């Protein structure tokens, strides 16, 4: 049964698209700060519907459930300094993973690969901090 796309559902989807990756709590906070008269129950219900319709998905990163819109296959990078989450396009790796999965005798519904480290911005800040210490 195809559900009609309500304006509230569109708000939830578009808000998540703007945020990129968001916990349920941060998505709710964003919606509450940017839209009038949308109840908590409505937000939760529409998150559930969007998950069910596979328009968004839940990914577990650093022991936290994060929501994102469904995009082309990609991996994630999590900065362990600032917590930033970025999508990583790695077509060669995706083909290799698909090849491995295709060789198995079971059906794989999903997989998540995540890289952890320090993002460019935090590396830059750390470099500036070290320069300041040297100059003192």
Rosetta blueprint (number, residue, H / E / L):
1 X L
2 X L
3 X L
4 X L
5 X L
6 X L
7 X H
8 X H
9 X H
10 X H
11 X H
12 X H
13 X H
14 X H
15 X H
16 X H
17 X H
18 X H
19 X H
20 X L
21 X L
22 X E
23 X L
24 X H
25 X H
26 X H
27 X H
28 X H
29 X H
30 X H
31 X H
32 X H
33 X H
34 X H
35 X L
36 X L
37 X L
38 X L
39 X L
40 X H
41 X H
42 X H
43 X H
44 X H
45 X H
46 X H
47 X H
48 X H
49 X H
50 X H
51 X H
52 X H
53 X L
54 X L
55 X L
56 X E
57 X E
58 X E
59 X E
60 X E
61 X E
62 X L
63 X L
64 X E
65 X E
66 X E
67 X E
68 X E
69 X E
70 X L
71 X L
72 X L
73 X L
74 X L
75 X E
76 X E
77 X E
78 X E
79 X E
80 X L
81 X L
82 X L
83 X L
84 X L
85 X E
86 X E
87 X E
88 X E
89 X L
90 X L
91 X H
92 X H
93 X H
94 X H
95 X H
96 X H
97 X H
98 X H
99 X H
100 X H
101 X H
102 X H
103 X L
104 X L
105 X L
106 X L
107 X L
108 X L
109 X L
110 X L
111 X L
112 X L
113 X L
114 X E
115 X E
116 X E
117 X E
118 X L
119 X L
120 X H
121 X H
122 X H
123 X H
124 X H
125 X H
126 X H
127 X H
128 X H
129 X H
130 X H
131 X H
132 X H
133 X H
134 X H
135 X H
136 X L
